[in-house]
Amino acid sequence: MADVATRHPEVTPPAPPHRWSFAFEVVDLGRLDYREAWNVQRAVHAQVASGDRPPTLLLVEHDPVITFGRKGGRDHLRVPEDELRARGFALYDIERGGDVTYHGPGQLVGYPIFPVGRRVRDYLRSLEAALVRVLAEHGVDGIGSPGYAGVWVGDEKVVAIGVAVQRNVSFHGFAMNVHTDLSHFETIVPCGITDRGVSSLSRLVGRHVPLDEVRPQVVAAFRAEFGADAADPRAHPEEVDPA
């Protein structure tokens, strides 16, 4: 991925009470091994935080992988680690928030590398709002949940969210189950939540939904929620205290 030649000013977080409003690039990494994408993500994060490139949304699809956030989550594995590796799952401990989660084929993963400052809770709600927009494009009523970060349809999670913020800039992000093999989630207790399930967009709408259909919808939703040409700031009048 080429660097941006023009140097940008040092990134500073948006000042409350204004909504998000910044230009950002979109980079589609295609299907990429988790570790490779993680390395790209950290390199881009360093560039954004130092002002060497604008905010960037990375989109990617991963091979089967289980990741553990800062809360750990190995006690929420339903299959021993050796067996998981033998079945082709990679396992990584990473710096995002949250518990154990799964990524794999048919899932659209997004890593927004955005200047969010200390407005972490506000940022989480905005991520949820953008992804609720995408589900609505397919006639699905999703809802964000401050108690269980992500986007839900009833008691089933369709989009998992887990982020980290360093030097005022976010990384990690979201994973939307588009046509994911939901049986892979049976290897874990997703996010450590025992009384709720998971679903996919394809299952909810009753047809195979390709990632190529959803990618542009995600980009449009993120531009509406975060972009410099976003709607009237009165659309987000409520200020959230710094996390």
C-alpha positions as protocol buffer text, in pm:
chain_id: "A"
residue {
  index: 1
  type: MET
  ca { x: 0 y: 0 z: 0 }
}
residue {
  index: 2
  type: ALA
  ca { x: 154 y: 329 z: -109 }
}
residue {
  index: 3
  type: ASP
  ca { x: 217 y: 606 z: 138 }
}
residue {
  index: 4
  type: VAL
  ca { x: 48 y: 940 z: 91 }
}
residue {
  index: 5
  type: ALA
  ca { x: 310 y: 1183 z: -39 }
}
residue {
  index: 6
  type: THR
  ca { x: 168 y: 1500 z: 114 }
}
residue {
  index: 7
  type: ARG
  ca { x: 236 y: 1556 z: 482 }
}
residue {
  index: 8
  type: HIS
  ca { x: -75 y: 1630 z: 683 }
}
residue {
  index: 9
  type: PRO
  ca { x: -93 y: 1832 z: 1004 }
}
residue {
  index: 10
  type: GLU
  ca { x: -63 y: 1645 z: 1335 }
}
residue {
  index: 11
  type: VAL
  ca { x: -397 y: 1477 z: 1400 }
}
residue {
  index: 12
  type: THR
  ca { x: -602 y: 1633 z: 1678 }
}
residue {
  index: 13
  type: PRO
  ca { x: -936 y: 1501 z: 1803 }
}
residue {
  index: 14
  type: PRO
  ca { x: -1260 y: 1679 z: 1708 }
}
residue {
  index: 15
  type: ALA
  ca { x: -1365 y: 1926 z: 1976 }
}
residue {
  index: 16
  type: PRO
  ca { x: -1697 y: 1868 z: 2154 }
}
residue {
  index: 17
  type: PRO
  ca { x: -1983 y: 1940 z: 2103 }
}
residue {
  index: 18
  type: HIS
  ca { x: -1935 y: 1912 z: 1724 }
}
residue {
  index: 19
  type: ARG
  ca { x: -1998 y: 1584 z: 1544 }
}
residue {
  index: 20
  type: TRP
  ca { x: -1729 y: 1402 z: 1350 }
}
residue {
  index: 21
  type: SER
  ca { x: -1632 y: 1574 z: 1029 }
}
residue {
  index: 22
  type: PHE
  ca { x: -1313 y: 1477 z: 850 }
}
residue {
  index: 23
  type: ALA
  ca { x: -1206 y: 1349 z: 511 }
}
residue {
  index: 24
  type: PHE
  ca { x: -1078 y: 992 z: 506 }
}
residue {
  index: 25
  type: GLU
  ca { x: -933 y: 746 z: 259 }
}
residue {
  index: 26
  type: VAL
  ca { x: -1068 y: 396 z: 198 }
}
residue {
  index: 27
  type: VAL
  ca { x: -828 y: 109 z: 128 }
}
residue {
  index: 28
  type: ASP
  ca { x: -965 y: -233 z: 32 }
}
residue {
  index: 29
  type: LEU
  ca { x: -711 y: -499 z: 133 }
}
residue {
  index: 30
  type: GLY
  ca { x: -914 y: -782 z: -21 }
}
residue {
  index: 31
  type: ARG
  ca { x: -866 y: -1117 z: 153 }
}
residue {
  index: 32
  type: LEU
  ca { x: -560 y: -1106 z: 374 }
}
residue {
  index: 33
  type: ASP
  ca { x: -407 y: -1312 z: 652 }
}
residue {
  index: 34
  type: TYR
  ca { x: -484 y: -1161 z: 992 }
}
residue {
  index: 35
  type: ARG
  ca { x: -121 y: -1102 z: 1091 }
}
residue {
  index: 36
  type: GLU
  ca { x: -46 y: -929 z: 761 }
}
residue {
  index: 37
  type: ALA
  ca { x: -350 y: -706 z: 799 }
}
residue {
  index: 38
  type: TRP
  ca { x: -254 y: -635 z: 1161 }
}
residue {
  index: 39
  type: ASN
  ca { x: 90 y: -519 z: 1044 }
}
residue {
  index: 40
  type: VAL
  ca { x: -67 y: -295 z: 779 }
}
residue {
  index: 41
  type: GLN
  ca { x: -307 y: -157 z: 1035 }
}
residue {
  index: 42
  type: ARG
  ca { x: -32 y: -64 z: 1281 }
}
residue {
  index: 43
  type: ALA
  ca { x: 178 y: 96 z: 1007 }
}
residue {
  index: 44
  type: VAL
  ca { x: -116 y: 306 z: 886 }
}
residue {
  index: 45
  type: HIS
  ca { x: -204 y: 398 z: 1245 }
}
residue {
  index: 46
  type: ALA
  ca { x: 149 y: 532 z: 1301 }
}
residue {
  index: 47
  type: GLN
  ca { x: 125 y: 738 z: 982 }
}
residue {
  index: 48
  type: VAL
  ca { x: -216 y: 883 z: 1071 }
}
residue {
  index: 49
  type: ALA
  ca { x: -114 y: 963 z: 1429 }
}
residue {
  index: 50
  type: SER
  ca { x: 201 y: 1144 z: 1311 }
}
residue {
  index: 51
  type: GLY
  ca { x: 17 y: 1336 z: 1039 }
}
residue {
  index: 52
  type: ASP
  ca { x: 184 y: 1158 z: 748 }
}
residue {
  index: 53
  type: ARG
  ca { x: -147 y: 1043 z: 595 }
}
residue {
  index: 54
  type: PRO
  ca { x: -515 y: 1127 z: 637 }
}
residue {
  index: 55
  type: PRO
  ca { x: -757 y: 917 z: 843 }
}
residue {
  index: 56
  type: THR
  ca { x: -807 y: 582 z: 671 }
}
residue {
  index: 57
  type: LEU
  ca { x: -1072 y: 311 z: 666 }
}
residue {
  index: 58
  type: LEU
  ca { x: -923 y: -32 z: 591 }
}
residue {
  index: 59
  type: LEU
  ca { x: -1162 y: -302 z: 466 }
}
residue {
  index: 60
  type: VAL
  ca { x: -1057 y: -667 z: 463 }
}
residue {
  index: 61
  type: GLU
  ca { x: -1174 y: -1029 z: 468 }
}
residue {
  index: 62
  type: HIS
  ca { x: -975 y: -1275 z: 680 }
}
residue {
  index: 63
  type: ASP
  ca { x: -900 y: -1645 z: 680 }
}
residue {
  index: 64
  type: PRO
  ca { x: -1043 y: -1819 z: 990 }
}
residue {
  index: 65
  type: VAL
  ca { x: -892 y: -1661 z: 1303 }
}
residue {
  index: 66
  type: ILE
  ca { x: -982 y: -1627 z: 1670 }
}
residue {
  index: 67
  type: THR
  ca { x: -861 y: -1319 z: 1854 }
}
residue {
  index: 68
  type: PHE
  ca { x: -850 y: -1239 z: 2224 }
}
residue {
  index: 69
  type: GLY
  ca { x: -892 y: -879 z: 2341 }
}
residue {
  index: 70
  type: ARG
  ca { x: -769 y: -709 z: 2656 }
}
residue {
  index: 71
  type: LYS
  ca { x: -1024 y: -901 z: 2865 }
}
residue {
  index: 72
  type: GLY
  ca { x: -865 y: -1227 z: 2752 }
}
residue {
  index: 73
  type: GLY
  ca { x: -1130 y: -1485 z: 2676 }
}
residue {
  index: 74
  type: ARG
  ca { x: -953 y: -1820 z: 2668 }
}
residue {
  index: 75
  type: ASP
  ca { x: -1203 y: -1943 z: 2925 }
}
residue {
  index: 76
  type: HIS
  ca { x: -1465 y: -1882 z: 2654 }
}
residue {
  index: 77
  type: LEU
  ca { x: -1313 y: -2127 z: 2408 }
}
residue {
  index: 78
  type: ARG
  ca { x: -1534 y: -2431 z: 2349 }
}
residue {
  index: 79
  type: VAL
  ca { x: -1262 y: -2620 z: 2159 }
}
residue {
  index: 80
  type: PRO
  ca { x: -900 y: -2672 z: 2277 }
}
residue {
  index: 81
  type: GLU
  ca { x: -642 y: -2446 z: 2111 }
}
residue {
  index: 82
  type: ASP
  ca { x: -449 y: -2737 z: 1957 }
}
residue {
  index: 83
  type: GLU
  ca { x: -764 y: -2867 z: 1794 }
}
residue {
  index: 84
  type: LEU
  ca { x: -850 y: -2522 z: 1662 }
}
residue {
  index: 85
  type: ARG
  ca { x: -507 y: -2488 z: 1503 }
}
residue {
  index: 86
  type: ALA
  ca { x: -540 y: -2835 z: 1353 }
}
residue {
  index: 87
  type: ARG
  ca { x: -871 y: -2725 z: 1199 }
}
residue {
  index: 88
  type: GLY
  ca { x: -704 y: -2425 z: 1036 }
}
residue {
  index: 89
  type: PHE
  ca { x: -784 y: -2146 z: 1282 }
}
residue {
  index: 90
  type: ALA
  ca { x: -511 y: -1896 z: 1372 }
}
residue {
  index: 91
  type: LEU
  ca { x: -515 y: -1752 z: 1727 }
}
residue {
  index: 92
  type: TYR
  ca { x: -387 y: -1410 z: 1835 }
}
residue {
  index: 93
  type: ASP
  ca { x: -383 y: -1193 z: 2147 }
}
residue {
  index: 94
  type: ILE
  ca { x: -438 y: -834 z: 2039 }
}
residue {
  index: 95
  type: GLU
  ca { x: -469 y: -487 z: 2189 }
}
residue {
  index: 96
  type: ARG
  ca { x: -837 y: -414 z: 2117 }
}
residue {
  index: 97
  type: GLY
  ca { x: -1097 y: -402 z: 2391 }
}
residue {
  index: 98
  type: GLY
  ca { x: -1334 y: -687 z: 2457 }
}
residue {
  index: 99
  type: ASP
  ca { x: -1320 y: -1065 z: 2485 }
}
residue {
  index: 100
  type: VAL
  ca { x: -1282 y: -1349 z: 2232 }
}
residue {
  index: 101
  type: THR
  ca { x: -1416 y: -1317 z: 1878 }
}
residue {
  index: 102
  type: TYR
  ca { x: -1398 y: -1489 z: 1541 }
}
residue {
  index: 103
  type: HIS
  ca { x: -1315 y: -1357 z: 1194 }
}
residue {
  index: 104
  type: GLY
  ca { x: -1339 y: -1553 z: 873 }
}
residue {
  index: 105
  type: PRO
  ca { x: -1452 y: -1578 z: 512 }
}
residue {
  index: 106
  type: GLY
  ca { x: -1780 y: -1408 z: 431 }
}
residue {
  index: 107
  type: GLN
  ca { x: -1727 y: -1149 z: 702 }
}
residue {
  index: 108
  type: LEU
  ca { x: -1652 y: -786 z: 616 }
}
residue {
  index: 109
  type: VAL
  ca { x: -1398 y: -649 z: 864 }
}
residue {
  index: 110
  type: GLY
  ca { x: -1331 y: -277 z: 891 }
}
residue {
  index: 111
  type: TYR
  ca { x: -1045 y: -100 z: 1065 }
}
residue {
  index: 112
  type: PRO
  ca { x: -1126 y: 273 z: 1089 }
}
residue {
  index: 113
  type: ILE
  ca { x: -804 y: 457 z: 1174 }
}
residue {
  index: 114
  type: PHE
  ca { x: -969 y: 779 z: 1277 }
}
residue {
  index: 115
  type: PRO
  ca { x: -885 y: 1076 z: 1506 }
}
residue {
  index: 116
  type: VAL
  ca { x: -1125 y: 1019 z: 1797 }
}
residue {
  index: 117
  type: GLY
  ca { x: -931 y: 1161 z: 2091 }
}
residue {
  index: 118
  type: ARG
  ca { x: -1090 y: 1065 z: 2421 }
}
residue {
  index: 119
  type: ARG
  ca { x: -1444 y: 1048 z: 2283 }
}
residue {
  index: 120
  type: VAL
  ca { x: -1436 y: 669 z: 2283 }
}
residue {
  index: 121
  type: ARG
  ca { x: -1794 y: 605 z: 2386 }
}
residue {
  index: 122
  type: ASP
  ca { x: -1914 y: 861 z: 2132 }
}
residue {
  index: 123
  type: TYR
  ca { x: -1704 y: 686 z: 1868 }
}
residue {
  index: 124
  type: LEU
  ca { x: -1850 y: 344 z: 1954 }
}
residue {
  index: 125
  type: ARG
  ca { x: -2203 y: 477 z: 1919 }
}
residue {
  index: 126
  type: SER
  ca { x: -2112 y: 633 z: 1582 }
}
residue {
  index: 127
  type: LEU
  ca { x: -1968 y: 302 z: 1458 }
}
residue {
  index: 128
  type: GLU
  ca { x: -2291 y: 132 z: 1555 }
}
residue {
  index: 129
  type: ALA
  ca { x: -2499 y: 403 z: 1386 }
}
residue {
  index: 130
  type: ALA
  ca { x: -2306 y: 365 z: 1058 }
}
residue {
  index: 131
  type: LEU
  ca { x: -2353 y: -10 z: 1054 }
}
residue {
  index: 132
  type: VAL
  ca { x: -2722 y: 14 z: 1147 }
}
residue {
  index: 133
  type: ARG
  ca { x: -2752 y: 222 z: 827 }
}
residue {
  index: 134
  type: VAL
  ca { x: -2604 y: -64 z: 626 }
}
residue {
  index: 135
  type: LEU
  ca { x: -2848 y: -319 z: 764 }
}
residue {
  index: 136
  type: ALA
  ca { x: -3133 y: -79 z: 690 }
}
residue {
  index: 137
  type: GLU
  ca { x: -3028 y: -81 z: 322 }
}
residue {
  index: 138
  type: HIS
  ca { x: -3135 y: -447 z: 326 }
}
residue {
  index: 139
  type: GLY
  ca { x: -3458 y: -390 z: 517 }
}
residue {
  index: 140
  type: VAL
  ca { x: -3311 y: -518 z: 845 }
}
residue {
  index: 141
  type: ASP
  ca { x: -3376 y: -326 z: 1166 }
}
residue {
  index: 142
  type: GLY
  ca { x: -3060 y: -338 z: 1373 }
}
residue {
  index: 143
  type: ILE
  ca { x: -2983 y: -162 z: 1697 }
}
residue {
  index: 144
  type: GLY
  ca { x: -2666 y: -62 z: 1879 }
}
residue {
  index: 145
  type: SER
  ca { x: -2633 y: -156 z: 2242 }
}
residue {
  index: 146
  type: PRO
  ca { x: -2416 y: 45 z: 2484 }
}
residue {
  index: 147
  type: GLY
  ca { x: -2414 y: -253 z: 2720 }
}
residue {
  index: 148
  type: TYR
  ca { x: -2297 y: -495 z: 2450 }
}
residue {
  index: 149
  type: ALA
  ca { x: -2098 y: -303 z: 2189 }
}
residue {
  index: 150
  type: GLY
  ca { x: -2202 y: -410 z: 1842 }
}
residue {
  index: 151
  type: VAL
  ca { x: -2514 y: -419 z: 1626 }
}
residue {
  index: 152
  type: TRP
  ca { x: -2792 y: -657 z: 1714 }
}
residue {
  index: 153
  type: VAL
  ca { x: -3109 y: -789 z: 1557 }
}
residue {
  index: 154
  type: GLY
  ca { x: -3314 y: -913 z: 1848 }
}
residue {
  index: 155
  type: ASP
  ca { x: -3084 y: -1127 z: 2062 }
}
residue {
  index: 156
  type: GLU
  ca { x: -2844 y: -1203 z: 1778 }
}
residue {
  index: 157
  type: LYS
  ca { x: -2528 y: -1007 z: 1703 }
}
residue {
  index: 158
  type: VAL
  ca { x: -2468 y: -928 z: 1336 }
}
residue {
  index: 159
  type: VAL
  ca { x: -2177 y: -685 z: 1381 }
}
residue {
  index: 160
  type: ALA
  ca { x: -1907 y: -723 z: 1646 }
}
residue {
  index: 161
  type: ILE
  ca { x: -1715 y: -413 z: 1754 }
}
residue {
  index: 162
  type: GLY
  ca { x: -1386 y: -391 z: 1944 }
}
residue {
  index: 163
  type: VAL
  ca { x: -1151 y: -95 z: 1929 }
}
residue {
  index: 164
  type: ALA
  ca { x: -830 y: 45 z: 2066 }
}
residue {
  index: 165
  type: VAL
  ca { x: -717 y: 409 z: 2079 }
}
residue {
  index: 166
  type: GLN
  ca { x: -354 y: 519 z: 2093 }
}
residue {
  index: 167
  type: ARG
  ca { x: -216 y: 868 z: 2035 }
}
residue {
  index: 168
  type: ASN
  ca { x: -576 y: 992 z: 1993 }
}
residue {
  index: 169
  type: VAL
  ca { x: -628 y: 765 z: 1691 }
}
residue {
  index: 170
  type: SER
  ca { x: -848 y: 454 z: 1677 }
}
residue {
  index: 171
  type: PHE
  ca { x: -765 y: 116 z: 1532 }
}
residue {
  index: 172
  type: HIS
  ca { x: -921 y: -231 z: 1519 }
}
residue {
  index: 173
  type: GLY
  ca { x: -1292 y: -185 z: 1458 }
}
residue {
  index: 174
  type: PHE
  ca { x: -1587 y: -395 z: 1340 }
}
residue {
  index: 175
  type: ALA
  ca { x: -1672 y: -730 z: 1182 }
}
residue {
  index: 176
  type: MET
  ca { x: -2002 y: -768 z: 996 }
}
residue {
  index: 177
  type: ASN
  ca { x: -2131 y: -1119 z: 934 }
}
residue {
  index: 178
  type: VAL
  ca { x: -2240 y: -1100 z: 570 }
}
residue {
  index: 179
  type: HIS
  ca { x: -2237 y: -1463 z: 452 }
}
residue {
  index: 180
  type: THR
  ca { x: -2017 y: -1601 z: 729 }
}
residue {
  index: 181
  type: ASP
  ca { x: -2017 y: -1972 z: 819 }
}
residue {
  index: 182
  type: LEU
  ca { x: -2196 y: -1930 z: 1152 }
}
residue {
  index: 183
  type: SER
  ca { x: -2095 y: -2280 z: 1265 }
}
residue {
  index: 184
  type: HIS
  ca { x: -1744 y: -2141 z: 1324 }
}
residue {
  index: 185
  type: PHE
  ca { x: -1885 y: -1938 z: 1613 }
}
residue {
  index: 186
  type: GLU
  ca { x: -1964 y: -2266 z: 1789 }
}
residue {
  index: 187
  type: THR
  ca { x: -1594 y: -2292 z: 1877 }
}
residue {
  index: 188
  type: ILE
  ca { x: -1623 y: -1994 z: 2116 }
}
residue {
  index: 189
  type: VAL
  ca { x: -1862 y: -1803 z: 2339 }
}
residue {
  index: 190
  type: PRO
  ca { x: -1865 y: -1492 z: 2119 }
}
residue {
  index: 191
  type: CYS
  ca { x: -1749 y: -1188 z: 2317 }
}
residue {
  index: 192
  type: GLY
  ca { x: -1806 y: -1393 z: 2633 }
}
residue {
  index: 193
  type: ILE
  ca { x: -2185 y: -1337 z: 2612 }
}
residue {
  index: 194
  type: THR
  ca { x: -2357 y: -1660 z: 2707 }
}
residue {
  index: 195
  type: ASP
  ca { x: -2726 y: -1572 z: 2664 }
}
residue {
  index: 196
  type: ARG
  ca { x: -2724 y: -1430 z: 2310 }
}
residue {
  index: 197
  type: GLY
  ca { x: -2643 y: -1565 z: 1965 }
}
residue {
  index: 198
  type: VAL
  ca { x: -2501 y: -1454 z: 1631 }
}
residue {
  index: 199
  type: SER
  ca { x: -2652 y: -1415 z: 1287 }
}
residue {
  index: 200
  type: SER
  ca { x: -2554 y: -1298 z: 941 }
}
residue {
  index: 201
  type: LEU
  ca { x: -2703 y: -1056 z: 693 }
}
residue {
  index: 202
  type: SER
  ca { x: -2756 y: -1338 z: 445 }
}
residue {
  index: 203
  type: ARG
  ca { x: -2951 y: -1544 z: 696 }
}
residue {
  index: 204
  type: LEU
  ca { x: -3163 y: -1248 z: 796 }
}
residue {
  index: 205
  type: VAL
  ca { x: -3262 y: -1156 z: 440 }
}
residue {
  index: 206
  type: GLY
  ca { x: -3291 y: -1514 z: 315 }
}
residue {
  index: 207
  type: ARG
  ca { x: -3043 y: -1491 z: 29 }
}
residue {
  index: 208
  type: HIS
  ca { x: -2668 y: -1498 z: -32 }
}
residue {
  index: 209
  type: VAL
  ca { x: -2539 y: -1141 z: 6 }
}
residue {
  index: 210
  type: PRO
  ca { x: -2191 y: -1096 z: -150 }
}
residue {
  index: 211
  type: LEU
  ca { x: -1927 y: -880 z: 15 }
}
residue {
  index: 212
  type: ASP
  ca { x: -1903 y: -675 z: -304 }
}
residue {
  index: 213
  type: GLU
  ca { x: -2261 y: -562 z: -246 }
}
residue {
  index: 214
  type: VAL
  ca { x: -2197 y: -453 z: 111 }
}
residue {
  index: 215
  type: ARG
  ca { x: -1858 y: -280 z: 76 }
}
residue {
  index: 216
  type: PRO
  ca { x: -1986 y: 34 z: -101 }
}
residue {
  index: 217
  type: GLN
  ca { x: -2278 y: 53 z: 141 }
}
residue {
  index: 218
  type: VAL
  ca { x: -2035 y: 51 z: 435 }
}
residue {
  index: 219
  type: VAL
  ca { x: -1823 y: 324 z: 276 }
}
residue {
  index: 220
  type: ALA
  ca { x: -2130 y: 540 z: 211 }
}
residue {
  index: 221
  type: ALA
  ca { x: -2254 y: 490 z: 568 }
}
residue {
  index: 222
  type: PHE
  ca { x: -1916 y: 586 z: 712 }
}
residue {
  index: 223
  type: ARG
  ca { x: -1900 y: 897 z: 495 }
}
residue {
  index: 224
  type: ALA
  ca { x: -2249 y: 993 z: 617 }
}
residue {
  index: 225
  type: GLU
  ca { x: -2154 y: 938 z: 982 }
}
residue {
  index: 226
  type: PHE
  ca { x: -1793 y: 1063 z: 989 }
}
residue {
  index: 227
  type: GLY
  ca { x: -1713 y: 1239 z: 663 }
}
residue {
  index: 228
  type: ALA
  ca { x: -1628 y: 1604 z: 603 }
}
residue {
  index: 229
  type: ASP
  ca { x: -1940 y: 1636 z: 387 }
}
residue {
  index: 230
  type: ALA
  ca { x: -2162 y: 1478 z: 654 }
}
residue {
  index: 231
  type: ALA
  ca { x: -2508 y: 1608 z: 731 }
}
residue {
  index: 232
  type: ASP
  ca { x: -2610 y: 1890 z: 961 }
}
residue {
  index: 233
  type: PRO
  ca { x: -2439 y: 1855 z: 1303 }
}
residue {
  index: 234
  type: ARG
  ca { x: -2782 y: 1881 z: 1464 }
}
residue {
  index: 235
  type: ALA
  ca { x: -2819 y: 1517 z: 1362 }
}
residue {
  index: 236
  type: HIS
  ca { x: -2593 y: 1436 z: 1659 }
}
residue {
  index: 237
  type: PRO
  ca { x: -2686 y: 1693 z: 1926 }
}
residue {
  index: 238
  type: GLU
  ca { x: -2597 y: 1485 z: 2231 }
}
residue {
  index: 239
  type: GLU
  ca { x: -2245 y: 1513 z: 2369 }
}
residue {
  index: 240
  type: VAL
  ca { x: -2088 y: 1209 z: 2536 }
}
residue {
  index: 241
  type: ASP
  ca { x: -1844 y: 1259 z: 2820 }
}
residue {
  index: 242
  type: PRO
  ca { x: -1487 y: 1147 z: 2751 }
}
residue {
  index: 243
  type: ALA
  ca { x: -1431 y: 778 z: 2830 }
}
